[in-house]
Amino acid sequence: MKRISIDPNEGTVGFQIAPMIDVVFVIMLFFMVMAGAVKVEKEHNCRLPGTVDTAKDVPFADEQVISVTAKGDILLNEEPMAAANDKLMPKLRDVLKRVKANCDAAKTPAVLTIASEHQAKHGRTMDVLDCAADAGITDVSFNLVEEE
């Protein structure tokens, strides 16, 4: 068998710069071509159904709930306003006038809900309506509180 001797200096290949430059040019050419193929997104000015124009103020009703108990007590948003024997209810009148003035200043409707218990007297509900009329509140709805 014949032995082959290998000289370490004989086939030494140095750093080849030409293939490296070719690879860099190919990569640069790839990115230049792909940059032109990117699609530019455009904004479509369309109105979808159900959208609200936010440039205008959206009015929210300021609802106050007046409860008339079976005993004749009057509660405004669960806060006592008048006892059963108080027919004129000056505290309730003042509060309703302030509510109406605040709603007029905010340009929102003042909504009043009168919730009477089943055993409440109708005359007491009429007293509450008189206070609302005195304050200038015209949007009034009624709710009957059912017994549990």
Buried (B, 14 or more C-beta within 10 A) or exposed (E): EEEEEEEEEEEEEEEEEEEEEEEEEEEEEEEEEEEEEEEEEEEEEEEEEEEEEEEEEEEEEBEBBBBBBBEBBBBBEEEEBBEEEBEEBEBBBEBBBEBBEEBEEEEBBBBBBBBBBEEBBEEBBEBBBBBBEBBEBEEBEEEEBEEE
